[in-house]
Amino acid sequence: MDLLNINLSKFNGLAFIWLDTKAITDRAVFDTLSSPDKWFAHENSDECEHFIRSLENKQIFLVTSGSLGLTTIRSIHDLPQLHSVYIYCQDKSRHSQWASKFDKIRLVDNTTQPLISQLAIDVAHICENIGDQHSRLNEHKQALVWYERALEKIKQHNGLTKDEFVNALQSKIDISTVACQRFQQRPQQLGKGMNEVKRQHELLQQLLDAPTPLSSTEKDEKHIAATIKKIDEWERKNIKQIRTAAERVRQQLQKQINEINKVKDDFRLITDELRQKQSEDDYVEADLQQPLEKLQQLKHQLEISDTSQIDVQITDDIDWSSMVKLVKSTEAKSMKVNFDLIKTREPQIVLDVPTDENDIRMGASNKSFLFYDNDTKKLDLYDQAGLKHTEKLPIKSNIWEIVWSSHFHKYLLQADTSFYTYDEQNHQFEPLQQIKPLEPKIMFSGCTCFNEILVICYEGPGCRIEEWNLNDFTIRKHWKNETERRIIQMLFSIKNPNHIGVTASDQKDIRRFELRDRDMKILKVVNIDRCSYPIPIPTTGDWLISHKDSKVFSLVKDDCTSETIIEYNENVEQAVFLADSNYLAIATQNNKLRFYYVL
């Protein structure tokens, strides 16, 4: 039966019916199978049929003798409440002939053990599916009850797929348990969600209040006048040839002005909506997602259409359609993050995570990050609001590196001798079988990627380093690292993709940060004892580097010409930076994950 058609609002549980003139054998075993429901015993087929028809909102499991089943099944087989039928008879061969014509008959047998085993897995499956339906409705407490019931039933099944089914159920139980815990914290999470909406609202308000050619300040008026003057001067110089082109550019400018005005109008509507939600205090978590996404969309549109960051580019080329056009100003504004704020500002979000004894790894995209626990094999995907999705990975090896691949638009997870991808949208975890070490016993140590380029290093001093092309999965180049040092981590520079930042240590574990070119030539060295994981900062190109077992970060300039020490109040395990929201997420050694807004 397709359980997706069950109306859970009317569904009234399971029913177990025994139709036979003989009493139920192995009663204790069958009672365990039906628990918490009881068996209804009938000796008369007419009475049994009447009883089954009265249970419209149940899902019924019917065990019947061969002779009584033959007279009953024909009239009740197509009833939606009848889920499965089991023929328990003496003449298995004779009753199998007519039973094969009915899809809901799951088994014909003359012994109890096959009957118990088949009934166990069928009950477990329907319990699992009912649990799935509750889970899709975010009714995680009810889902957990049905998943645990399914796990209890499957223990009486002796089929080949038992272990696989048990593992799948245990995974769903773990996920539902976590979801129930999150539901208990829901008011707090809703408050965090509203805080994030308010933060995005304030950020967009700052951008709208910033000086632009759309406001009425004297500086803005001079800027827009100067822009128009350039267009007018060029038009006068080439009046006969370029009048049409000049008009076209004016229309482009006006279009961007109109887009900004539309952003303002949409922003006012969202502001009114948020005020109403807060005043009425009548919102749920899902209600916050739409205004949050809209605010981020408006922020992105404002940055694209900001006319204070455009100029007029003039060319003498004969191509009149491109002789004059709006371009980004070379003096474009950029928002600079301030990591000193982690010393004085309270974190926006604080979560509990296992860091003190467990081996963890973190890696970020612009809008999310992964937190992986090598001990429990649990992978958590966090967004900027601290909300997470949890997966238990079906792998035995450890994950040593997590990087974002703009080529795949997915995360890359590097294990001992293999790579995997993880999609932050649909949460699919898949092996990347095209990338393998040259020799089976050699293990990967680290990796970094930029567009279609993936750079991999191997374990140990003097290790091999490879540059892969992800378009055809071929090795373009390879090098040998310094024999006296091993690589801890490496990452492409965001500001200059021809540079790679590398943390390395010698045999005495004395560490340093190196700036290398794409041929692995060392360009600059900054001696940072205990340095471990570098974080490239998109807005500046600088490197934020955590110190092993320390309360210190080093902020190293993009070209390694200077270093600034940033003190923190806890020992840092790892950290990641979310560029879209300017959040620094810090995992500390006291089992906390803290989110800091650093703009």
N, C-alpha and C positions, 0 to 999 in steps of 0.2 A: 504493500500500500504506500502511496505517496503521502508521507506525513506532512508535507507542506500544505496540504489541504485541510488539516485539522484546525478547527476553530478553538484555540486554547481558552478563549473566554467561556466556552461551553463544555470543554473537555473535562470529564469527571473521573479520570484515572483508568486503570486496567482492571479486567475481570477474568477469572480463571474458572472454567467449568469442566466438570468430569461427567460424561454421559456413558454410563455402563451399569449393568445389573450387579457387577462386582464392586466391592469397596476399593478405594484408592490404596495401592500397594506402596511401600516405602513412604508412608505419609509424612514423616519428618523431612525427608528430602524435598518432596513436592511443596511442603509448607514453606521451606526456605526459599524455593524458587519464586513463590507467589508473594512472599512477605514484602510490604506490610498488608497485602490483600489476602483474603481467604479463598479457599476453593468452594464452589457451589456444586454439589453432587446431585445428579438426576438419573433416574432409571427409566423414565418414560420420554420418548422422543418428542411427543406433542407438547408436554409440559416444558421440556427444555427449549423447544423452538419459541414458545410463547415468552419464556423468560429472556431469551436472547433478544427478541424483538423489543422488549421493554427497556433494554439497556442502550438507548440511542446515543448517549454521550460517552460511552465506554469504548475501549479497545479490548476485544475479547480473544482469549486463547482457549481453544476447545480441544480437549482430549476425549476421544470417543472410541467405542468398540467398533469392530467392522460392520456388524449387522445393523446396529442402531445408526451408525454413521451413514450407511447406504441410504436409509430412508429419510435422513434429516438434511444432509448436505445439499441436496438438490434445491431445497426451498430456501435455504438461508445463505448459500454461498456468496451471493452478490450483495448482501447487506453491508453497508460501509462500516458498521461497528465490529464485524467479524474480521479479525486480523489474521489469525493462523489456526490451522486444524492439524491434529496429529491422530493417526489411526493406530490404536494399540489393540492388536488382535492375535488370534492363534494361527489363522491361515494367512500368512503374509503374502503368498503368491496370488491367491484368489482376490484379495482386497486391493492389491496393488494395481490390478487391471482397471477397475473402475475409478480408483483414486487418481490415476494419472490424467484424468480429464478435468480435474479441478485445480486451478493455480494456487489456491490458498492452502492446499494440503501439503504440509512441509515434510511429512514422514509417515511411512507405514512400517511398523516393526512389531515383533512379538516378544521383545525383551525391554527392560526398563532403562538400561544404561544408555543406549542410543537416543531414546526418547528424552531422557533427562538432559543429555548433552545438547541436543538440537533445541529443546525448549529454552535452555539456559542462554544460548547465544542469540536466539530470536528475541527473548525478553530484554537481553542486554542491548541489542541494537535499537529496539524501540525506545528504551530509556535514554540511550545516547541521542537519538534523533529528537526526542522531546526536549532534552537538555539543550540541543543545538538551537531549537526554535526559541526557547527562553533566552538563550544567549544573544541571538540576533535582535531580540527586543530589549537588550540590556537588563533583563531580569536574571541577574547572575546568581542570586541566592537560590531561586527555584532551579536554575540550571545545575548548580552544584549538587542539589538533592538528587536529581535524576542521574547525573554522571556517577555519583557515589553508589547509587542503586544499581546501575549498569555494571560497575566494577564488582559489586558483591555477587551478581548473577553469573558473570562470566567465569568465576572461579570454579563453577560446576561443569564447565564445558571442557572437553578434552580434545578439541580439534587442533590442526596444525597451525592455525593463525591465532591461537590464544595469546601468546606472548606479544605479538604485534598489536593486537587489539587492546591488551592491558596497558601497553606503553602509550597508545594513543589516548586512552581514557585518562591515564594519570596526568598526561600533559594538559588535557582539558580541565581536569580538576585543579591543577596548579594555577592555570590561567583564571578560572572562575574564582578561586580563593583570593588571588590578588585583586581581581575586580571587586569582590565583596569588601575587601579592606579599603579599596579606593572609594567605594560607595559610602562607607562610614565616614570618610574624610571629605565627602562631597561638598559640604558647605565651605570648607576651607579652600578646596580646589576652585569652587565657583568664585570665591573672593579673589583668588589669584588670577582667574580668567578675567574678571572685571578690572583688576589692577592692570593687566596687560593691555586691555582695550583702552583704559584711561591713559596709559603711558604712550601708546601709539597715537591717541587723540592729542595729547600734549605735544608730542614730537611734530605732528603735522601742523598743529597750531603755530609752533615756532617757525616752521618753514614758511607758512603763510604770512606770518608777521615779519619775516626777514625782508630787507629791502629788495624790491624787484621793480622792473619798469611798469608794473601795474599799479603801484602805490603812488601817492601824491607828494612824496618828499622831493626836495630840490635836487638831491643827488640822483634820484631815479629819473626825474624829468630831464636832467642833463644827459644821463646815459641814453635814454631813448631818443633824445634830440640828436645826440651825436651819431647814433646808429642811422637815423633817418637822413641826416646830413650826408653821410657817406653814400647812401643810395642816391640822393639827389645830385651830388657832385658827379658821380659816375654817369648818371642819366644825362646831365647837361653835356658832358664831354662826348658822349656817344649817342646824342639824342635821337638821331634818325634810325640808328641800327638797334638800339637797346630799349626803347620805350616799352615795348611789350614785355621784355624780360624784367624790367624794373617793377612793372605792375604785378607781375607774377610773384616777385619776392615780397612786395607789400602784402599781398593776399596771404602768403605763407606766415608772415609775421602776425597778421590779424587773426589767422586761424589759431596760432598758438595762444594769442591773447584770449580768444574765445574759449579755448580749452582750459586755460587757467580760471576763467570766470565760471566755467562749468564745474571745475574742481571745487571752487568756493561754494557754489550752490549746493553741490552734493555734500560738502563738508558740513554746511549748515543743517541739512536734513538729518545727517547722522548725529550731529550734536543734539538736536531736538529729540531724536529717538533715544539716545543714551540718557538724557536728562529724565525722560519719561520712565524708562526702565528703572533707573535708580530711585526715582521718587515713588514709584509703585512697588518697588522691591519684588517684582514678579518676573523672574527670569530663571532660565535653566542654562546649563553649560552649552547646549546646542545653540541657544539664542545669542551667545557671545561670539560664535565663530564667524557669522556673516558680517557683523560690523567690524570685527578685527580684520577680516580679509579685505573688506571695502576700504578701510583706513590705509592698509598697506598698499592697495591698488592705487588709491588717490595720491599717496606719498610718492609712489613710483611715477605716476603720471605727472605730478608736479615737478619732479626732478627732470623728467624728459622735456617738459614744455617750458622750463624756467628761462624766460627771455633775457635774464641778466647774465646768462652764461652763453650767449650767442654773439656772433660778430658777423660782419659782412666780408666775405672773401671775394676779392676782385681779381680777375684773370684777363689776359689779353688773347687768350685762345680764340679761334674763330668759331668754336662751338658756342653759339649765343645762349643756348639753354642752360649752360653751366658757367657762364661768365660771372654771374653774381648769385650768391645763395647764402643762406644763414648757416653759420657754423658755430661750434662751441668756442667760447672765448678761451684764450690761453691762460687767462687769469681766473679760471673757473673756481668756484668755492668748493671746499671739501670739509667734511665734518671730521675732526680729529678726536680720536678716542683718548681718554685720560685714565691710565691704569692705576694711578695713585689713588683713585676713588675707592679701590678695594680696601684701603686702610681706614677710610673715614665713613664710607657709605654702608648702610645695612644691606645685606643681600635681599633681592626681591623675592627669591624663592630658596627654601632650604629643604632638602630631601634626605632620607636615610638610604645609604648604599653600603654594600660590603667592601671595604677597602683595607681594613687593618690586617687581615690575614690572607685575603684572597688575591689572586693575580688578575689584575684588571687591565683592559685596554680601552682607549677612547679615540674617536675620530669624528670630524665634523664636515658637514657641507655648509653652505651659507645660511641655511635655515633650520637645520636639525643636527643632532649628533648621536652616535652610537656609544653605548657603554656595555662592554662585554666582560663577563666574569668567567675566567678559564676554569675555575673550580666547579661551578654549577652548570656551565655551558649555557647560561642565560644571556640573551642579547636584548638590551633595552634601547628602544628608539625614543629619544626625548625631543620635544619641540621647545620653542622659546618660552612657552608658558609653563614648562615643567611637566606637561602631560606626556605619558609614555605608552608605547606598545611593546609587549614582551613576547619574545620567541625563545623556545628552547631548541638549540641547534642540534641536529642529529649527527654530530661529528665526535671523533675521539681525540684528535690532535688539538693542540692549543692554537689560539689566534694571537699573532705577534704584532700585527700592524693593521690599522684601519685607515684608509684614505678615501677621499671622494674622487670619482672619475667623471670629469665633464664629458668625456668621450662616450661613456655608456649611460651617463646620467644616473649612476648607481654608485653605491659604496663598493669598494674592493676590500676584501678581508684576506690577509695573507696568513696562512698556517705554516706548519713545519715544511711540507713539501708540496703544497697545493694552494690555489687561490679560489675564492668564492665571490659572488656578487650578491648584494642585498639592495632591493628596491624600496626606497622610503615611502613610495606611494601605495603599492599593493602588498608590501611586506614579503615578497618572494625571495627566498634564499636558494641560490643555485650554484653548483660547482662550475668553475671556469677551467675546463679540462684541457684547453690548448696551452696553458702555461705550466710547465713542469721543470724540475731541475735536470741538469745534464746527466747527473748520476743519482740513482735512487737514494744513496746514503748521505748525500749532501743536503743540508737544510738551508732554507731561506732565513735571512736575518732581518731584513727590512725592505721597504719599497717606497716609492713616491711616483706620482704621475702628473702629467700636464698634457691636456688634449689627448692625442693618440699615442703619446710617449709614456712608457712605463720603465722606470729604472729599478732594478732589483739588486740587492747585495746579499751575499751568502755569509754563513756563520764563520767567526774566527778571525784572527789577525791575518793580514795578507790575503783577504778573501777576494773572490771573483765578483766583479760588478758588471751587470749586463744592462744594455738599453734595448727594450723591446718596442716593436711597432704593433699597436693593438689593432690596426686595420687588417693585417695578414698574419699576426702573431709570429713574427720573425725577429731574430736577434740582429740588430743593426751594428752594434759595437759591443766590445767587452774590454775590461781593464782588470788589473790586479791592484788591490789596495796596498798601502804601506804595510810591511811585514810586522812592524812593531805596534800597530794599532788595530783595534777592531771598531767597526761602525756601530753606534747605538741606534741612531735614527737619522734619516735624511728626508728633506722636503724641498720641492721646487720653490724658488722665490716667486712671489706673486707680482712684484714690481718688474723683475727681469727674469723671464723664463730661461735665460741662458745661464742663470746662476742656481746653485743648489746649496742649501744650508745643511751642514752635517755636524752631528755631535759624535765625538770619538773618544776612546780611552786607550791608554797603554796598558802594559801588563801589571802595573801597580795601581790600576784604576784611577790614574790621574787623567782628568777629562779636559776637553777643550771644544770650542765651537769653530768650525771651519767654513769659509765661503769658497766654494769650488765652481769651476766652469763646467760646461757640458762634457768636456773631455777629462773630467776628474782632476784637473790641475788645481792645486790649492792656491787661492788668490789672497786670502786674508785669514789670520788666526786670532781668536780671542780666547785667552786662557781663562776658563770659567770652571773652577773645580766643582765637582758634583753636578755639573749640568747634565740634563737628561733629554727632555722633550721640547723641541722648538715649535713655536706657533707662528706662522707668517701672518702678519696683520694686513688685510687688503687695503685699508685707507692710507697707509703710510709705506707699506713694504718692509717695515721693521720686523725684527724677530723677538718674540716674547719667549723666554726660555726658563723653564722651571728647574729648580735645584733638587737633587735627590735627597730625601729625608731632611728637608730644610724648609724654613719659612720665608724663602727669598726667591724672587724672580729677577732675571736680568733682561732688560729691554735693550737690545742691540740694534744700532742703526742699520738700515738695509745694506750699506756697503761695508759694514763692520768697522767704521771709523770711530765709533764711540759706544760706550756702554753705560746704562743707568740702572742702579739697583732699586728694586721695589720690594719693600718689606711687607709681609703678610702676618696674620696672627695665628696661623695654623701651619703644621707641616703639610706640604703639598704632595699628593700622589701623582695626579695628572691634571691637565686643564685643556679646554678647547675654546675657540672663539667663533661665535655665530655672527657673520658679517652683516646679514640682513637686518638684524635687530640690535647689533652692537652689545651683545651679551657675552661675558666671560663666565664660563661654567668651570668651577674648580672642585675637583674631588680631593678631599683632605683625608689624612690618615686616621681621623677620629670618626670615620664612617658617615661623613656628610658630603652632600653635593650642593654647592651654593652657586646661585645665579646672580651675577652683578651686571647692572647696566652701567657702562663705562663711557657714556657720551655726555 
